[in-house]
Amino acid sequence: MRVELALAPFDPAERLAEFSRTASWAGAIVSFTGLARSAARDGTLVSALVLESYRGVTLASMQTIADDAAARFDISAADIVHRAGTIAPGEPIVFVATASAHRRAAFEAADYLMDRLKTEAIFWKREEGPDGNRWIEPTAEDEADRDRWNNRQD
Amino acid sequence: MTEVQIELCGRLADQLGRQISAVVPDRGLAVEGLLATLSTTFPPLEVPIASGRIKVCVNDEIVSQDYVVQPQDEVALFPPVSGG
């Protein structure tokens, strides 16, 4: 499992190419890229997204989530990159890739990783725009997405 | 008695800036007592602390209410996380 906190923009395509090379034995590779939007949920313009992290604690929280995914799903490799700092609209915020022998485990592990990252990773997220700045917390939908993993057996 | 620097994360820093300080006795101060002191000293922290949703991070670990903060500890207050 590779887990990285990126303080500068990264290229998800490059990252996926590298992951695919190292997982050349896999029967399935799934990847997800999350991008910064130019508008908030209520439609107001966002000129930048600021993700604040805290020293080693943020990376450790990502590592815990990655370890849980590895223990829960039959995946052989995963790659997680998360940006911190000031992110412009359109830039990647998060990249997750998983590799497994068969597709289901790779799909589910990627989905699980994202649901946990969206609610539990140690970040504080602020949207900045012409109308001011606004701190963001996980929505009820984000939490319901995360909680559905607690209600099922794999 | 030692003045311990406390880092404020996320929205907690909006009004007070990133660093505040609190006096910690040489024998230490339990997290519960530290939060009570901060709540009184820094009014913008009163409501967030009363909500019970503030976590205290000491030396890169989130600690429980009964942890005793020592004068040399590196302390930060975490509001609820946004997630990634």
gemmi code that builds the backbone of each chain (N, CA, C; Angstrom):
import gemmi

chains = {
    "A": [
        ("MET", (0.850, -1.182, 0.000), (0.000, 0.000, 0.000), (0.890, 1.238, 0.000)),
        ("ARG", (0.553, 2.156, -0.866), (1.316, 3.395, -0.898), (0.357, 4.531, -0.547)),
        ("VAL", (0.757, 5.349, 0.389), (-0.105, 6.440, 0.853), (0.729, 7.711, 0.875)),
        ("GLU", (0.216, 8.742, 0.238), (1.016, 9.976, 0.142), (0.150, 11.216, 0.356)),
        ("LEU", (0.693, 12.153, 1.083), (0.071, 13.471, 1.234), (0.861, 14.416, 0.324)),
        ("ALA", (0.205, 14.939, -0.699), (0.905, 15.754, -1.703), (0.667, 17.228, -1.435)),
        ("LEU", (1.737, 17.984, -1.368), (1.605, 19.421, -1.101), (1.614, 20.232, -2.401)),
        ("ALA", (1.807, 19.560, -3.531), (1.821, 20.238, -4.834), (0.948, 19.429, -5.792)),
        ("PRO", (0.518, 20.054, -6.901), (-0.327, 19.311, -7.849), (0.343, 18.025, -8.315)),
        ("PHE", (-0.471, 17.016, -8.589), (0.052, 15.748, -9.106), (-0.779, 15.348, -10.324)),
        ("ASP", (-0.235, 14.417, -11.095), (-0.898, 13.988, -12.325), (-1.477, 12.579, -12.115)),
        ("PRO", (-2.808, 12.465, -12.014), (-3.415, 11.147, -11.759), (-3.103, 10.138, -12.867)),
        ("ALA", (-3.000, 10.604, -14.103), (-2.736, 9.682, -15.217), (-1.350, 9.053, -15.063)),
        ("GLU", (-0.410, 9.901, -14.674), (0.957, 9.407, -14.451), (0.977, 8.404, -13.293)),
        ("ARG", (0.218, 8.759, -12.273), (0.166, 7.912, -11.083), (-0.452, 6.548, -11.414)),
        ("LEU", (-1.531, 6.590, -12.225), (-2.194, 5.337, -12.608), (-1.267, 4.493, -13.485)),
        ("ALA", (-0.541, 5.145, -14.378), (0.382, 4.410, -15.260), (1.438, 3.704, -14.416)),
        ("GLU", (1.938, 4.412, -13.432), (2.970, 3.831, -12.568), (2.394, 2.667, -11.746)),
        ("PHE", (1.202, 2.888, -11.222), (0.549, 1.835, -10.425), (0.309, 0.602, -11.292)),
        ("SER", (-0.144, 0.827, -12.517), (-0.444, -0.292, -13.419), (0.818, -1.078, -13.749)),
        ("ARG", (1.926, -0.380, -13.890), (3.196, -1.077, -14.152), (3.578, -1.976, -12.979)),
        ("THR", (3.406, -1.442, -11.768), (3.830, -2.229, -10.600), (2.829, -3.340, -10.274)),
        ("ALA", (1.601, -3.219, -10.788), (0.578, -4.240, -10.522), (0.297, -5.028, -11.802)),
        ("SER", (1.313, -5.305, -12.551), (1.133, -5.929, -13.868), (0.556, -7.351, -13.785)),
        ("TRP", (0.653, -7.968, -12.622), (0.114, -9.311, -12.390), (-1.397, -9.289, -12.143)),
        ("ALA", (-1.976, -8.104, -11.883), (-3.370, -8.019, -11.432), (-4.341, -8.349, -12.567)),
        ("GLY", (-5.513, -8.850, -12.172), (-6.562, -9.065, -13.164), (-7.491, -7.869, -13.271)),
        ("ALA", (-7.410, -6.973, -12.282), (-8.304, -5.807, -12.277), (-7.626, -4.629, -11.588)),
        ("ILE", (-7.750, -3.471, -12.209), (-7.275, -2.238, -11.572), (-8.404, -1.220, -11.670)),
        ("VAL", (-8.737, -0.623, -10.527), (-9.767, 0.415, -10.484), (-9.117, 1.689, -9.979)),
        ("SER", (-9.457, 2.816, -10.591), (-8.938, 4.077, -10.053), (-10.044, 5.119, -9.982)),
        ("PHE", (-9.865, 6.031, -9.056), (-10.802, 7.145, -8.886), (-9.992, 8.417, -8.690)),
        ("THR", (-10.419, 9.483, -9.348), (-9.796, 10.788, -9.132), (-10.880, 11.785, -8.727)),
        ("GLY", (-10.672, 12.475, -7.629), (-11.589, 13.532, -7.200), (-10.987, 14.877, -7.566)),
        ("LEU", (-11.808, 15.769, -8.129), (-11.321, 17.075, -8.582), (-11.980, 18.194, -7.793)),
        ("ALA", (-11.276, 19.290, -7.656), (-11.863, 20.468, -7.000), (-12.876, 21.092, -7.949)),
        ("ARG", (-14.059, 21.367, -7.416), (-15.114, 21.982, -8.240), (-14.993, 23.504, -8.216)),
        ("SER", (-15.575, 24.126, -9.247), (-15.523, 25.596, -9.317), (-16.758, 26.223, -8.674)),
        ("ALA", (-17.684, 25.383, -8.211), (-18.873, 25.912, -7.537), (-19.177, 25.058, -6.318)),
        ("ALA", (-19.672, 25.713, -5.270), (-20.063, 24.997, -4.054), (-21.395, 24.291, -4.304)),
        ("ARG", (-21.849, 23.505, -3.317), (-23.115, 22.778, -3.468), (-24.282, 23.721, -3.721)),
        ("ASP", (-24.222, 24.932, -3.141), (-25.333, 25.873, -3.335), (-25.139, 26.747, -4.574)),
        ("GLY", (-24.131, 26.447, -5.378), (-23.947, 27.169, -6.637), (-23.005, 28.356, -6.563)),
        ("THR", (-22.589, 28.765, -5.363), (-21.689, 29.919, -5.275), (-20.301, 29.548, -5.820)),
        ("LEU", (-19.650, 30.565, -6.392), (-18.350, 30.331, -7.028), (-17.279, 30.017, -5.989)),
        ("VAL", (-16.404, 29.102, -6.349), (-15.266, 28.759, -5.494), (-13.996, 29.065, -6.277)),
        ("SER", (-13.171, 29.937, -5.736), (-11.928, 30.261, -6.450), (-10.777, 29.370, -5.995)),
        ("ALA", (-10.885, 28.839, -4.784), (-9.856, 27.906, -4.316), (-10.416, 27.073, -3.171)),
        ("LEU", (-9.879, 25.870, -3.083), (-10.205, 24.995, -1.974), (-8.929, 24.872, -1.152)),
        ("VAL", (-9.051, 25.098, 0.163), (-7.868, 24.988, 1.011), (-8.043, 23.785, 1.927)),
        ("LEU", (-7.115, 22.856, 1.840), (-7.145, 21.685, 2.717), (-6.027, 21.793, 3.722)),
        ("GLU", (-6.447, 21.958, 4.969), (-5.473, 22.069, 6.042), (-5.228, 20.670, 6.604)),
        ("SER", (-3.972, 20.339, 6.821), (-3.638, 19.045, 7.429), (-2.880, 19.323, 8.730)),
        ("TYR", (-2.607, 18.288, 9.489), (-1.836, 18.494, 10.718), (-0.698, 17.480, 10.794)),
        ("ARG", (0.497, 17.984, 10.571), (1.741, 17.226, 10.728), (1.577, 15.767, 10.285)),
        ("GLY", (2.092, 14.828, 11.117), (2.026, 13.424, 10.721), (0.659, 12.795, 10.944)),
        ("VAL", (-0.231, 13.513, 11.620), (-1.512, 12.915, 12.004), (-2.404, 12.673, 10.779)),
        ("THR", (-2.358, 13.588, 9.836), (-3.179, 13.426, 8.635), (-2.747, 12.183, 7.857)),
        ("LEU", (-1.450, 12.059, 7.627), (-0.961, 10.897, 6.881), (-1.270, 9.602, 7.639)),
        ("ALA", (-1.119, 9.639, 8.964), (-1.412, 8.440, 9.762), (-2.885, 8.050, 9.621)),
        ("SER", (-3.777, 9.040, 9.556), (-5.206, 8.722, 9.401), (-5.462, 8.075, 8.042)),
        ("MET", (-4.761, 8.540, 7.018), (-4.903, 7.934, 5.688), (-4.356, 6.505, 5.692)),
        ("GLN", (-3.254, 6.318, 6.398), (-2.628, 4.990, 6.460), (-3.554, 3.990, 7.151)),
        ("THR", (-4.208, 4.434, 8.228), (-5.148, 3.557, 8.945), (-6.271, 3.098, 8.018)),
        ("ILE", (-6.792, 4.042, 7.234), (-7.888, 3.722, 6.310), (-7.394, 2.731, 5.248)),
        ("ALA", (-6.184, 2.946, 4.756), (-5.608, 2.037, 3.756), (-5.415, 0.638, 4.345)),
        ("ASP", (-4.923, 0.581, 5.580), (-4.705, -0.719, 6.234), (-6.032, -1.459, 6.420)),
        ("ASP", (-7.070, -0.703, 6.800), (-8.387, -1.324, 6.992), (-8.910, -1.890, 5.670)),
        ("ALA", (-8.687, -1.164, 4.588), (-9.138, -1.643, 3.269), (-8.388, -2.912, 2.881)),
        ("ALA", (-7.088, -2.914, 3.163), (-6.273, -4.086, 2.806), (-6.711, -5.310, 3.598)),
        ("ALA", (-7.126, -5.079, 4.864), (-7.550, -6.195, 5.702), (-8.938, -6.696, 5.289)),
        ("ARG", (-9.745, -5.816, 4.755), (-11.151, -6.151, 4.500), (-11.400, -6.735, 3.108)),
        ("PHE", (-10.631, -6.265, 2.133), (-10.880, -6.680, 0.747), (-9.687, -7.455, 0.196)),
        ("ASP", (-9.988, -8.274, -0.775), (-8.950, -9.132, -1.339), (-8.185, -8.367, -2.435)),
        ("ILE", (-7.522, -7.304, -1.996), (-6.724, -6.528, -2.947), (-5.245, -6.793, -2.672)),
        ("SER", (-4.455, -6.655, -3.700), (-3.023, -6.915, -3.532), (-2.222, -5.634, -3.486)),
        ("ALA", (-2.804, -4.547, -3.934), (-2.085, -3.268, -3.892), (-3.083, -2.127, -3.911)),
        ("ALA", (-2.662, -1.005, -3.348), (-3.471, 0.211, -3.412), (-2.535, 1.405, -3.421)),
        ("ASP", (-2.986, 2.460, -4.034), (-2.214, 3.704, -4.071), (-3.165, 4.845, -3.735)),
        ("ILE", (-2.814, 5.624, -2.750), (-3.666, 6.745, -2.330), (-2.815, 8.014, -2.302)),
        ("VAL", (-3.273, 9.032, -2.995), (-2.614, 10.345, -2.934), (-3.672, 11.364, -2.550)),
        ("HIS", (-3.373, 12.204, -1.604), (-4.310, 13.266, -1.227), (-3.576, 14.581, -1.183)),
        ("ARG", (-4.160, 15.585, -1.813), (-3.557, 16.915, -1.773), (-3.839, 17.591, -0.442)),
        ("ALA", (-2.956, 18.482, -0.070), (-3.222, 19.432, 1.011), (-2.752, 20.782, 0.502)),
        ("GLY", (-3.161, 21.839, 1.185), (-2.769, 23.181, 0.748), (-3.858, 23.803, -0.101)),
        ("THR", (-3.463, 24.771, -0.938), (-4.427, 25.514, -1.760), (-4.581, 24.839, -3.117)),
        ("ILE", (-5.810, 24.512, -3.453), (-6.097, 23.735, -4.665), (-7.021, 24.548, -5.562)),
        ("ALA", (-6.639, 24.696, -6.808), (-7.435, 25.477, -7.764), (-8.538, 24.594, -8.350)),
        ("PRO", (-9.669, 25.205, -8.756), (-10.723, 24.412, -9.402), (-10.150, 23.621, -10.578)),
        ("GLY", (-10.592, 22.389, -10.686), (-10.120, 21.529, -11.769), (-8.920, 20.691, -11.405)),
        ("GLU", (-8.216, 21.066, -10.346), (-7.042, 20.273, -9.945), (-7.485, 19.030, -9.178)),
        ("PRO", (-6.725, 17.937, -9.322), (-7.050, 16.736, -8.551), (-6.837, 16.969, -7.058)),
        ("ILE", (-7.782, 16.463, -6.276), (-7.641, 16.511, -4.806), (-7.189, 15.153, -4.295)),
        ("VAL", (-7.790, 14.120, -4.852), (-7.518, 12.777, -4.331), (-7.458, 11.775, -5.477)),
        ("PHE", (-6.589, 10.804, -5.298), (-6.473, 9.713, -6.273), (-6.384, 8.415, -5.484)),
        ("VAL", (-7.196, 7.466, -5.894), (-7.178, 6.142, -5.268), (-7.101, 5.100, -6.376)),
        ("ALA", (-6.204, 4.160, -6.264), (-6.156, 3.033, -7.201), (-6.035, 1.745, -6.398)),
        ("THR", (-6.723, 0.724, -6.876), (-6.657, -0.577, -6.207), (-6.443, -1.663, -7.258)),
        ("ALA", (-5.782, -2.721, -6.877), (-5.524, -3.830, -7.798), (-5.895, -5.139, -7.124)),
        ("SER", (-6.527, -6.009, -7.888), (-6.906, -7.317, -7.353), (-6.937, -8.339, -8.481)),
        ("ALA", (-7.142, -9.592, -8.097), (-7.189, -10.651, -9.107), (-8.471, -10.547, -9.931)),
        ("HIS", (-9.576, -10.166, -9.253), (-10.877, -10.063, -9.930), (-11.504, -8.712, -9.615)),
        ("ARG", (-12.399, -8.258, -10.474), (-12.818, -6.855, -10.414), (-13.538, -6.431, -9.134)),
        ("ARG", (-14.383, -7.302, -8.565), (-15.254, -6.866, -7.474), (-14.465, -6.277, -6.297)),
        ("ALA", (-13.414, -6.969, -5.896), (-12.639, -6.498, -4.734), (-12.015, -5.136, -5.022)),
        ("ALA", (-11.533, -4.936, -6.242), (-10.892, -3.655, -6.576), (-11.917, -2.523, -6.572)),
        ("PHE", (-13.105, -2.776, -7.150), (-14.172, -1.754, -7.140), (-14.561, -1.414, -5.700)),
        ("GLU", (-14.829, -2.449, -4.922), (-15.337, -2.208, -3.573), (-14.291, -1.544, -2.681)),
        ("ALA", (-13.056, -1.956, -2.815), (-12.010, -1.348, -1.982), (-11.841, 0.133, -2.326)),
        ("ALA", (-11.913, 0.474, -3.596), (-11.773, 1.889, -3.994), (-12.942, 2.704, -3.434)),
        ("ASP", (-14.132, 2.136, -3.521), (-15.336, 2.803, -3.011), (-15.230, 3.008, -1.496)),
        ("TYR", (-14.809, 1.955, -0.816), (-14.634, 1.993, 0.649), (-13.582, 3.041, 1.035)),
        ("LEU", (-12.459, 3.020, 0.341), (-11.390, 3.990, 0.644), (-11.920, 5.410, 0.521)),
        ("MET", (-12.645, 5.685, -0.545), (-13.144, 7.048, -0.738), (-14.169, 7.435, 0.323)),
        ("ASP", (-15.063, 6.500, 0.669), (-16.073, 6.821, 1.691), (-15.413, 7.141, 3.028)),
        ("ARG", (-14.378, 6.398, 3.370), (-13.699, 6.657, 4.651), (-12.859, 7.932, 4.573)),
        ("LEU", (-12.165, 8.116, 3.448), (-11.343, 9.337, 3.315), (-12.216, 10.586, 3.409)),
        ("LYS", (-13.405, 10.526, 2.793), (-14.285, 11.695, 2.750), (-14.826, 12.091, 4.117)),
        ("THR", (-14.823, 11.159, 5.055), (-15.426, 11.470, 6.354), (-14.440, 11.426, 7.519)),
        ("GLU", (-13.355, 10.661, 7.376), (-12.512, 10.429, 8.555), (-11.074, 10.919, 8.434)),
        ("ALA", (-10.611, 11.157, 7.216), (-9.226, 11.624, 7.082), (-9.111, 12.979, 7.772)),
        ("ILE", (-7.975, 13.209, 8.408), (-7.806, 14.430, 9.214), (-7.462, 15.606, 8.291)),
        ("PHE", (-8.513, 16.238, 7.803), (-8.363, 17.458, 7.001), (-9.431, 18.440, 7.455)),
        ("TRP", (-9.119, 19.703, 7.299), (-10.126, 20.752, 7.461), (-10.155, 21.501, 6.134)),
        ("LYS", (-11.355, 21.570, 5.587), (-11.500, 22.013, 4.204), (-12.263, 23.330, 4.168)),
        ("ARG", (-11.728, 24.269, 3.417), (-12.342, 25.603, 3.355), (-12.502, 25.998, 1.895)),
        ("GLU", (-13.702, 26.406, 1.539), (-13.914, 26.943, 0.201), (-13.705, 28.441, 0.254)),
        ("GLU", (-12.922, 28.956, -0.675), (-12.702, 30.391, -0.752), (-13.314, 30.892, -2.055)),
        ("GLY", (-13.994, 32.016, -1.952), (-14.637, 32.547, -3.155), (-14.883, 34.024, -3.027)),
        ("PRO", (-15.438, 34.633, -4.082), (-15.681, 36.079, -4.062), (-16.635, 36.496, -2.944)),
        ("ASP", (-17.473, 35.542, -2.487), (-18.435, 35.885, -1.435), (-17.916, 35.571, -0.032)),
        ("GLY", (-16.646, 35.179, 0.050), (-16.065, 34.891, 1.366), (-15.608, 33.442, 1.471)),
        ("ASN", (-15.202, 33.088, 2.683), (-14.668, 31.747, 2.926), (-15.657, 30.934, 3.762)),
        ("ARG", (-15.628, 29.623, 3.556), (-16.594, 28.787, 4.258), (-15.957, 27.438, 4.574)),
        ("TRP", (-16.030, 27.038, 5.848), (-15.521, 25.718, 6.235), (-16.538, 24.653, 5.856)),
        ("ILE", (-16.023, 23.513, 5.416), (-16.885, 22.426, 4.953), (-16.773, 21.244, 5.905)),
        ("GLU", (-17.911, 20.650, 6.215), (-17.893, 19.408, 6.995), (-18.581, 18.327, 6.183)),
        ("PRO", (-18.332, 17.063, 6.526), (-18.983, 15.992, 5.763), (-20.506, 16.162, 5.785)),
        ("THR", (-21.158, 15.856, 4.677), (-22.613, 15.952, 4.627), (-23.208, 14.670, 5.224)),
        ("ALA", (-24.520, 14.722, 5.482), (-25.215, 13.522, 5.989), (-25.071, 12.396, 4.969)),
        ("GLU", (-25.053, 12.766, 3.691), (-24.909, 11.759, 2.623), (-23.517, 11.105, 2.700)),
        ("ASP", (-22.489, 11.937, 2.933), (-21.129, 11.384, 3.071), (-21.085, 10.384, 4.223)),
        ("GLU", (-21.726, 10.759, 5.347), (-21.683, 9.886, 6.515), (-22.493, 8.609, 6.290)),
        ("ALA", (-23.611, 8.746, 5.587), (-24.417, 7.552, 5.272), (-23.630, 6.626, 4.345)),
        ("ASP", (-22.880, 7.206, 3.400), (-22.049, 6.397, 2.495), (-21.013, 5.607, 3.292)),
        ("ARG", (-20.400, 6.286, 4.265), (-19.389, 5.613, 5.085), (-20.042, 4.518, 5.949)),
        ("ASP", (-21.208, 4.858, 6.539), (-21.843, 3.947, 7.496), (-22.360, 2.671, 6.846)),
        ("ARG", (-22.641, 2.721, 5.536), (-23.178, 1.499, 4.913), (-22.167, 0.358, 4.979)),
        ("TRP", (-20.860, 0.696, 5.121), (-19.856, -0.370, 5.219), (-19.906, -1.065, 6.579)),
        ("ASN", (-20.484, -0.376, 7.567), (-20.589, -0.986, 8.894), (-21.750, -1.967, 8.972)),
        ("ASN", (-22.642, -1.892, 8.006), (-23.879, -2.663, 8.080), (-23.867, -3.864, 7.149)),
        ("ARG", (-22.690, -4.241, 6.716), (-22.658, -5.391, 5.807), (-21.478, -6.292, 6.118)),
        ("GLN", (-21.612, -7.506, 5.715), (-20.546, -8.492, 5.882), (-19.890, -8.704, 4.530)),
        ("ASP", (-18.564, -8.715, 4.496), (-17.879, -9.016, 3.229), (-17.308, -10.424, 3.284)),
    ],
    "B": [
        ("MET", (5.270, 26.111, 36.856), (4.271, 26.481, 35.841), (4.978, 26.784, 34.529)),
        ("THR", (4.415, 26.281, 33.449), (5.010, 26.522, 32.127), (3.912, 26.951, 31.162)),
        ("GLU", (4.254, 27.881, 30.316), (3.298, 28.301, 29.293), (3.439, 27.357, 28.098)),
        ("VAL", (2.374, 26.651, 27.803), (2.393, 25.683, 26.699), (1.685, 26.291, 25.491)),
        ("GLN", (2.339, 26.189, 24.326), (1.725, 26.677, 23.091), (0.712, 25.650, 22.598)),
        ("ILE", (-0.424, 26.135, 22.161), (-1.474, 25.239, 21.667), (-1.851, 25.680, 20.262)),
        ("GLU", (-1.785, 24.736, 19.331), (-2.116, 25.071, 17.949), (-3.606, 24.852, 17.710)),
        ("LEU", (-4.232, 25.810, 17.048), (-5.653, 25.688, 16.720), (-5.788, 25.303, 15.254)),
        ("CYS", (-6.581, 24.298, 14.972), (-6.731, 23.835, 13.598), (-8.104, 24.238, 13.051)),
        ("GLY", (-8.168, 24.281, 11.724), (-9.438, 24.546, 11.040), (-10.087, 25.834, 11.496)),
        ("ARG", (-11.408, 25.786, 11.634), (-12.171, 26.999, 11.937), (-11.840, 27.583, 13.320)),
        ("LEU", (-11.249, 26.792, 14.196), (-10.923, 27.311, 15.533), (-9.944, 28.476, 15.453)),
        ("ALA", (-9.147, 28.514, 14.361), (-8.134, 29.572, 14.235), (-8.715, 30.861, 13.648)),
        ("ASP", (-9.959, 30.824, 13.192), (-10.517, 31.987, 12.500), (-10.445, 33.270, 13.327)),
        ("GLN", (-10.784, 33.151, 14.599), (-10.831, 34.368, 15.421), (-9.598, 34.568, 16.281)),
        ("LEU", (-8.920, 33.467, 16.603), (-7.832, 33.570, 17.588), (-6.451, 33.425, 16.978)),
        ("GLY", (-6.377, 33.095, 15.692), (-5.076, 32.812, 15.095), (-4.677, 31.378, 15.387)),
        ("ARG", (-3.528, 30.994, 14.887), (-3.163, 29.574, 14.954), (-2.593, 29.156, 16.313)),
        ("GLN", (-2.068, 30.115, 17.059), (-1.411, 29.734, 18.321), (-2.023, 30.472, 19.498)),
        ("ILE", (-2.340, 29.707, 20.520), (-2.689, 30.322, 21.796), (-1.801, 29.643, 22.836)),
        ("SER", (-1.882, 30.096, 24.058), (-1.082, 29.413, 25.070), (-1.883, 29.257, 26.354)),
        ("ALA", (-1.449, 28.311, 27.140), (-2.089, 28.067, 28.434), (-1.003, 27.711, 29.431)),
        ("VAL", (-1.241, 28.059, 30.674), (-0.269, 27.737, 31.718), (-0.569, 26.340, 32.248)),
        ("VAL", (0.456, 25.502, 32.220), (0.309, 24.122, 32.694), (1.227, 23.931, 33.901)),
        ("PRO", (0.679, 23.447, 35.004), (1.532, 23.228, 36.180), (2.561, 22.118, 35.918)),
        ("ASP", (3.626, 22.122, 36.669), (4.695, 21.137, 36.458), (4.189, 19.696, 36.596)),
        ("ARG", (3.182, 19.493, 37.414), (2.649, 18.130, 37.592), (1.724, 17.728, 36.441)),
        ("GLY", (1.432, 18.677, 35.544), (0.570, 18.400, 34.402), (-0.866, 18.834, 34.646)),
        ("LEU", (-1.652, 18.751, 33.577), (-3.051, 19.185, 33.651), (-3.871, 18.264, 32.743)),
        ("ALA", (-4.921, 17.654, 33.318), (-5.744, 16.732, 32.515), (-6.436, 17.505, 31.390)),
        ("VAL", (-6.676, 16.809, 30.297), (-7.301, 17.424, 29.129), (-8.597, 18.135, 29.500)),
        ("GLU", (-9.376, 17.479, 30.343), (-10.657, 18.062, 30.759), (-10.441, 19.438, 31.407)),
        ("GLY", (-9.444, 19.519, 32.273), (-9.134, 20.782, 32.950), (-8.569, 21.806, 31.984)),
        ("LEU", (-7.753, 21.345, 31.065), (-7.173, 22.255, 30.069), (-8.281, 22.884, 29.228)),
        ("LEU", (-9.225, 22.039, 28.782), (-10.318, 22.570, 27.952), (-11.177, 23.559, 28.745)),
        ("ALA", (-11.389, 23.266, 30.023), (-12.183, 24.179, 30.856), (-11.471, 25.529, 30.980)),
        ("THR", (-10.162, 25.481, 31.159), (-9.377, 26.715, 31.270), (-9.428, 27.504, 29.961)),
        ("LEU", (-9.249, 26.798, 28.845), (-9.241, 27.485, 27.543), (-10.603, 28.105, 27.245)),
        ("SER", (-11.637, 27.382, 27.640), (-12.993, 27.853, 27.391), (-13.244, 29.180, 28.107)),
        ("THR", (-12.693, 29.318, 29.307), (-12.861, 30.547, 30.090), (-11.965, 31.662, 29.556)),
        ("THR", (-10.729, 31.304, 29.211), (-9.751, 32.317, 28.795), (-10.031, 32.845, 27.395)),
        ("PHE", (-10.522, 31.978, 26.518), (-10.728, 32.365, 25.119), (-12.204, 32.182, 24.749)),
        ("PRO", (-13.003, 33.232, 24.894), (-14.450, 33.106, 24.650), (-14.825, 32.473, 23.297)),
        ("PRO", (-14.072, 32.713, 22.205), (-14.483, 32.045, 20.953), (-14.408, 30.516, 21.022)),
        ("LEU", (-13.698, 29.995, 22.030), (-13.605, 28.529, 22.143), (-14.717, 27.934, 23.008)),
        ("GLU", (-15.456, 28.799, 23.682), (-16.431, 28.307, 24.658), (-17.476, 27.386, 24.009)),
        ("VAL", (-18.088, 27.856, 22.928), (-19.147, 27.051, 22.297), (-18.579, 25.778, 21.660)),
        ("PRO", (-17.482, 25.871, 20.880), (-16.939, 24.619, 20.315), (-16.561, 23.596, 21.382)),
        ("ILE", (-15.977, 24.046, 22.485), (-15.582, 23.097, 23.534), (-16.830, 22.513, 24.206)),
        ("ALA", (-17.819, 23.372, 24.453), (-19.052, 22.891, 25.097), (-19.775, 21.863, 24.228)),
        ("SER", (-19.545, 21.924, 22.916), (-20.216, 20.973, 22.003), (-19.712, 19.547, 22.213)),
        ("GLY", (-18.538, 19.422, 22.832), (-17.976, 18.090, 23.064), (-17.353, 17.481, 21.820)),
        ("ARG", (-17.232, 18.262, 20.763), (-16.730, 17.702, 19.495), (-15.270, 18.081, 19.220)),
        ("ILE", (-14.643, 18.747, 20.180), (-13.236, 19.115, 19.987), (-12.348, 17.970, 20.466)),
        ("LYS", (-11.400, 17.594, 19.616), (-10.442, 16.558, 20.024), (-9.108, 17.215, 20.326)),
        ("VAL", (-8.423, 16.628, 21.282), (-7.122, 17.171, 21.663), (-6.040, 16.224, 21.166)),
        ("CYS", (-5.062, 16.802, 20.470), (-3.959, 16.027, 19.914), (-2.695, 16.407, 20.684)),
        ("VAL", (-2.037, 15.406, 21.218), (-0.808, 15.647, 21.965), (0.311, 14.819, 21.339)),
        ("ASN", (1.371, 15.488, 20.945), (2.523, 14.803, 20.331), (2.078, 13.865, 19.202)),
        ("ASP", (1.202, 14.371, 18.358), (0.727, 13.664, 17.158), (-0.196, 12.479, 17.432)),
        ("GLU", (-0.785, 12.443, 18.621), (-1.785, 11.398, 18.914), (-3.023, 12.071, 19.494)),
        ("ILE", (-4.198, 11.618, 19.056), (-5.426, 12.131, 19.660), (-5.598, 11.439, 21.016)),
        ("VAL", (-5.809, 12.238, 22.049), (-5.832, 11.680, 23.408), (-7.224, 11.807, 24.026)),
        ("SER", (-7.451, 11.048, 25.101), (-8.756, 11.081, 25.763), (-8.775, 12.175, 26.828)),
        ("GLN", (-9.959, 12.369, 27.391), (-10.176, 13.445, 28.369), (-9.299, 13.303, 29.613)),
        ("ASP", (-8.938, 12.073, 29.956), (-8.178, 11.902, 31.198), (-6.657, 11.952, 30.982)),
        ("TYR", (-6.233, 12.142, 29.749), (-4.791, 12.279, 29.514), (-4.287, 13.528, 30.251)),
        ("VAL", (-3.111, 13.404, 30.844), (-2.555, 14.550, 31.573), (-1.488, 15.228, 30.708)),
        ("VAL", (-1.792, 16.437, 30.298), (-0.876, 17.212, 29.443), (0.314, 17.663, 30.282)),
        ("GLN", (1.507, 17.415, 29.759), (2.738, 17.801, 30.454), (3.285, 19.108, 29.849)),
        ("PRO", (4.070, 19.836, 30.624), (4.561, 21.134, 30.131), (5.324, 21.046, 28.800)),
        ("GLN", (5.981, 19.935, 28.526), (6.777, 19.842, 27.291), (5.972, 19.298, 26.097)),
        ("ASP", (4.694, 18.986, 26.313), (3.893, 18.387, 25.232), (3.594, 19.384, 24.113)),
        ("GLU", (3.421, 18.839, 22.910), (2.974, 19.652, 21.779), (1.488, 19.393, 21.596)),
        ("VAL", (0.712, 20.436, 21.796), (-0.742, 20.280, 21.890), (-1.428, 20.987, 20.727)),
        ("ALA", (-2.460, 20.351, 20.195), (-3.291, 20.986, 19.164), (-4.747, 20.662, 19.443)),
        ("LEU", (-5.629, 21.582, 19.076), (-7.069, 21.337, 19.201), (-7.637, 21.101, 17.810)),
        ("PHE", (-8.362, 19.983, 17.659), (-8.978, 19.628, 16.381), (-10.494, 19.850, 16.444)),
        ("PRO", (-11.026, 20.702, 15.605), (-12.488, 20.720, 15.446), (-12.890, 19.500, 14.622)),
        ("PRO", (-14.195, 19.231, 14.456), (-14.586, 18.079, 13.640), (-13.916, 18.155, 12.263)),
        ("VAL", (-13.436, 17.018, 11.787), (-12.708, 17.044, 10.513), (-13.685, 17.198, 9.350)),
        ("SER", (-13.144, 17.699, 8.256), (-13.942, 17.833, 7.027), (-13.895, 16.555, 6.220)),
        ("GLY", (-12.880, 15.728, 6.479), (-12.619, 14.620, 5.572), (-11.929, 15.147, 4.335)),
        ("GLY", (-11.602, 14.207, 3.440), (-10.825, 14.605, 2.257), (-11.704, 15.085, 1.135)),
    ],
}
model = gemmi.Model(1)
for chain_id, residues in chains.items():
    chain = gemmi.Chain(chain_id)
    for i, (resn, *xyz) in enumerate(residues, 1):
        res = gemmi.Residue()
        res.name, res.seqid = resn, gemmi.SeqId(i, " ")
        for name, pos in zip(("N", "CA", "C"), xyz):
            atom = gemmi.Atom()
            atom.name, atom.element = name, gemmi.Element(name[0])
            atom.pos, atom.b_iso = gemmi.Position(*pos), 0.0
            res.add_atom(atom)
        chain.add_residue(res)
    model.add_chain(chain)
structure = gemmi.Structure()
structure.add_model(model)
structure.setup_entities()
